[in-house]
Amino acid sequence: MNRFILIFIITLSNTLFGQESSIESKIISVTCDENIDVYRFNTRLTKDSIVNGNRIIHFSTTATCCVNFEIESKLTENKVKINLREYGDVCECICAYDFVVQFNSELTPETNFFIKNKELKTDLPKVRPYEKRYFVYENDTTGFDDENGLRQGYMVINRGKDLKKIYWKDGKFIKLEITDLKGNILISETDEDKMFDH
């Protein structure tokens, strides 16, 4: 009898003092968005709800392309650590995945979810913006790469006897101009294939 009391006390103390325990979870769906820049993609929580007594979360993260996933979840106090194990034939690329995961427990509203040692938060944008990069010629800004990585304006290359100006709009080539140092246009082309021939 004393042995059972001892086991009960140990189990109770582990629960009270933050012992990690496995909780039942399953992946409901996984989709890969191939049109996202995975190097700017944020791991984040996109939805959190309770359906029929089960906690269901939607989150986004990156992982290897072409694989399948198994999930293991551990609960410590109000923290759920999610571990995704990849298996199957892998492709040599990274994909931006959206997961829907169900926990067979409501958990508490204060429960936070973690994956890859990062807390899943809702206040992050889907992708991190690029840092703007400016093009300057003779102390004037002539163009820049915007927060989406798209080139705007023009870039000036001083070639000694003339200037090469390459114009861009929303990341697309618009035209090439070659001018003399006084600004007179020597060549103006809109064919991107000829852009680097000069």
N, C-alpha and C positions, 0 to 999 in steps of 0.2 A: 504493500500500500504506500509506504514511504517513497518508493521508487516512482510511482505514478505522480505523486505530489511534486517531486523534484522535477520530473519532465514537464509538468504543467507550469511550474514556476519559471523554468528556463524558456519555455515557449512564450509565456506571457511577457517576460523581460525582453526577449528578442523583438516582440511586437512593439512594446512600449519604447524601446530605445533605438528604433529605426533600422531594424533588421531587414535586409532586402529579401523580397519574396517574389516568386513568379506569379504573373497573372495571365489569365487566358485572353488571347488576342488572335485576331485573324485578319488577313488582307481581303477586303471585299473587291477592290479593283485597283489596277495599276495602268496608267497610260503614259506614253512617252511623247513629248513635244519636240520634234526634230528641228523646229524653226527657231528655237531659243538659243542664244549664246550661253552655253553652259558655264563659261568662265565668269559670267556676270550674274548668273542665276542665284537667287537667295533661297536657302533652306528656310521654310516658314510654315506656319499654321494658317490654313485658308478657311477652315470651318470647324466648329466644335459644337456637337449637339448630343441630346439624349433621345434615343428612339426605342420604345418598348423596353425601357429599363436598361438599355445598353448604351455606353458612351461610344460615339462615333466621331472620329476626327478625320479631316482631310488635310494633308500636308504635301509640300513639294520639296524635293531634294534631288541631288545628282547621284548617279550610279552608272556602272558599266552597261553598255548597250547589249541588247539581245539576250539578257539573262532572265531567269526566274528568281523569285524571292521567297524566303521563309522568314517568318517573324518570331521574335522572342521578346517578351516584355517583362521588366522587373519593376516592382513597386517598392519605394522606400519613402515612408511618411507620405508626403503629397507630391512625390516626384515619380514619374513613370519613365524609365529608360527603355527606348526602343532599339533593338538590334535587328538589322536586316541582313540576312545571309544570302549571298548570291550563289546560284548554282546553274549548271547547264553550259551550253556552248556560248562563249563570250565573243563579242566583236571588239575590235581595237578602237573603241570610241567611248565617249561619255554622253549620257542622255539626261535630259531634264525630265524627271518623273513626277507625276501627281499620284499620290496614294490615298486610298480610303481604307481606314483601319477601324475595326470594331473591337471594343473591349467588353467582355461579358460581365460588366459591372458599371454602375453609374459613376463610380468614383466620387470625389467631392468637387464642388465648383472651384476650389482652390488648387486642384491638381494641375501641375505643370508637366509638359511632355518634353522629352529630350531625345535627340538623335545625333550621333557622331559627337557626343559631349556638348552639343549646342541646344539651348532651350528653343523650342518652337514658338515663335512670336507672330502675332498677327499684324504688327505695325511696320512690317518691312515691305518695300515694293517688290514686284515679281523679279525684276532685274536691277542690279546696281547701275547707276548712270556712269557713263564714261567721264573721266576728267577732261574738261575742255583743253584743247591744245591749239594755240594761236600761231598764225603765220604772220611774220612782221617783215616789212621791207622799208628801210630808211626811217625807222621809228614810227611807221604807220602800220596798223593792223590791216592786213589785206584779206584774211580768211581765217577759218578755224575748223576743227573737228568738234562737232557738237556732242551733247550728252548721250546721244544714241550712236556715236561713232561715225556719223555722216559728215562728209566734208562739205563746207560752205565757203563761198567767196572764191578767191584765187590765191595762187602761190606764185611768187616771183623768183626766178633763178637768174642771177647776173652772170652772163657768159663772157664778160670782158668788153666786147664790142657791141653786144646787144642784150636785150632782156627777153627771157622766155616767161610768158604768163599762162598758167593753166587754170581754167575756170571750172568750178564745180557747183552743183546745186543738189541738195539732199543726197549727197554721195555719188551723184552721176556726173560724168564728164560732160561739160557744155561746149567748150571751145579752147583752142590753143592760139595764142597770139605771140608773134615774135616782133619786137619793136626795136628801133635804134635807141640810143641813149637819150635822145630828145623826145621820145614818145611816138615817133612816126611808125605806123604799122607796116612791117615788111611782109609778114605772112599771117593769115588768119584762117584757121581750119576748124571744122567741127567733127571731123572723122577721127575717132579715138584710135583707130589702127595706125594712123600716121603721126600720132602725137609725139612719139619718141624717135621718129626718124630724123628729126632736125637737130 
